[in-house]
Amino acid sequence: MEAYERIRQAVINEGLSQREAAQRLGHSRKTVAKALKFKIPPGYRLNELRHKPVLEPVRQLIDEWIRQNKDIRPKQRMTAHRIYGLCQDSCAHFIFCFMIWSLALCSLVLVHL
């Protein structure tokens, strides 16, 4: 945040070019351009949504359970653990992915021994 202020001050008030400000302040030219474009540093931004191969097959089912949960008294609502158990029961994909994950983990452990 302070670096952005220093960069803006050097370029706008002192009249330095973006390249000169980058060299003098020890930042890349991309950082100087971002500092002039945004008042505060932008956070991490994804270009595309990430693919979720395990969750996608049961996403609608989970959303439906959550909608139903809102109508139930608080003490009778499903917990995340219960929803996970129902997903395991209704979707063999979860079990298959867990088995693959377990095998991959075991192979990593064996490789490092």
N, C-alpha and C positions, 0 to 999 in steps of 0.2 A: 504494500500500500504506500509506504513512504517512498519506495523506489519509483512508483508511478508518478508521485507528486514531483520528485526531483527531475524526472524525465520531462514532464510537461513544462516545468519551470524553465529547464534548459532550452527546450525547443521554442516555446511560445514567448517567454519573457526575454531570454538572452539572444534569441534569433539564430540558434545553431540549427544546422540541418539535422535530419534524422540520423544520418550516417555519422556525423561528428558527435552527436549526443551519445550514440551507441558506443563509439570508441572511447570517449572521455569517461563515461559512467560505467563501462565494462558490461554492457548488456548487448544482446543480439539486436539486429535491426528489426526482427519480428516483434521482439518485446517492446521496442520503442514504438512501433506502429500500433500495437495493442494498447499501450499506455495512452496514446493520443486518441484512440478510438473509444476506449472505455474508461470511466472515472474510477471504477474499482476493478481489480483483477477478475476476469471471468473464471468460473470454475471449470472443471473437466466436463467436456461435452462429447457425447457419442454421436457419430455421424449416422449410424444405423442402429435399430433395435437389435439386441442380441438374440440369437436363436436359443430356445429353451426346449431341447428335445425330450427331457423327462417330464416337464410340467405341462407342455402343450396338449398332450392327449387327454389329460384329466382336468384341464383348466375350467371348462364349462361346468363340470360336475362339482368342483370345489366352489365356484362362484354361486351355484345353486344352493349348496349347503349353507354358505354364509348368508344368503338371502333368507333362507328358512330359519336360520339362527336368530335373526332379528325379531321374529315373531314369538320366540320361545322365552319363557322366564329365565332370568340370568343364571340361576343355579342349574338349569337343565340344558344350557347351551353346550355345544360341542367345543372342546378345546382343540388346539392345533394338533396335539398328540392323537386325539380321537379321529380327527380328519385324516391324518397321515395313515392311521390304521385302516380306515375305510378305503383309502386309496389303494393300499396294499391288497386288501381283500377284493376290490372290484377291478383292479388293473394289474395284470401279470407283468406289464411293462416295468413297473417300479421294482419288482423282484428281480427281473432280468437285468436292469441297470445296476442294481445293488450288487448282484453277483459279479458283473463285469468290473465294477469298481473295486470289489474285494479282491478279485484276481489280479487286477492291475496293481493294487497296493501291495499284495503279497510278492509279486514279481519285483517291484521296486525295492522291497526290503531284502529280498534274496540277492539282488544285483549289488547292493551296497555292503553285503556281508563279506 
